[in-house]
Amino acid sequence: MQKDFWKWHQQKEKIHDEKERVFFHEGEIWWCALGANVGFEEDGKNETFERPVLVYRKFNREVFWALPITTKEKSGRFYFQYEHEGKSFSLILSQIRLIDAKRLLRKVRTLSKDEFRGADEAFQKLLKQTTPR
């Protein structure tokens, strides 16, 4: 698949120079300009290179850990599945990354406390499984 890194670079410059940070919280799902990425890293889609992400851990008003979301049903230790309004979604736990809030485009919804707790438990379990002994 051909990726348009030049177009993403132009978009990234605009985000860096012009976009203000929005107010966000842990547990929220946002459309986020993730970009055109290398290899198997999760890419954004459409003109703004966007993908939904979960705000997993907020560090301050500028940055947070994001977990990308896919509508493809995925199973295994690297994913956390949940349903909303009859649709299935999978958090891609292995693709966690630090994101600047300037990349956030629009809020979708907030996970319920139970959904967020489940996602947190799945991520913590993955960390314990992959930590060198």
Steps between C-alpha positions, in 0.01 A plus 500: 500500500633842399511754784496874444764609750539839332130581542515388864810716559312806371203419725732445798658842450156663510409314818827602665482866398129581508304262717420578862467227756154393603389407851490123544472230769603140551241256372389717209503387140611759244568510129871568488739593217735200535663544163660278238720267697778253429453127447237341721438808715133596498427769240241771494249515215341759274624852425596572861668161558263439789409199711303467822711463813436452868659754733651238728725703731512880518834640618419870473296730275742443212566124473343164567531132418264401219373155409387479135159349431390281210156375397656173387437228755836403645569254778798400707711662763586804285136612471208597720155460347193694602159574353312825466157545343514153346842545338824325597825688550852391589762704683844422361689472830837431338487831308490735800677827429561843643286759322486879518148632552546718190426183302151462651231591248158427653365312796290190435393387847620400844535134595294382794693433821462125440627527140800708608574267791496204259736677261733594785505143633574362152788745453645429845479127429683548169776693677546223753516239221760688299725629778842334495557281803 
